[in-house]
Amino acid sequence: QVQLVESGGGLVQPGGSLRLSCTVSINMFSLEYMGWYRRTPGKSPRELVASSFSGGQPNYADSVKGRFTISTDDSENTINLQMSNLKPEDTAVYYCTVLYRRTLYWGQGTQVPVSS
């Protein structure tokens, strides 16, 4: 069982930046995959970025490429999403996900409204 807890969400103005963090309850070196999704009202969650722990470059959705960056902090055991140049259409609930022993785990989500 893996618990994920997101933090860092909140209101941000268009053009602003925000950093989301996802605290992972187990050693991240045992994970196979990590990613971030977002969900807007009435729609299914959309994958924003996917990254394998075994190596290779992360894959970003076109809508966030060049603006969002995924990273890990081994000392804090977190998966982070740095978001810049935010737009109103980025308004959503953001979720981190990890794959562990063939099971995909989700956090509870953190809300990010982008508005002036």
Buried (B, 14 or more C-beta within 10 A) or exposed (E): EBEBBBEBBEEBEEEBEBEBBBBBEBEBEEBBBBBBBBBEEEEEBBBBBBBBBEEEEBBBBEEBEEBBBBEBEEEEBBBBBBBBEBEEEBBBBBBBBBBBEEEEBBBEBBEBBBEE
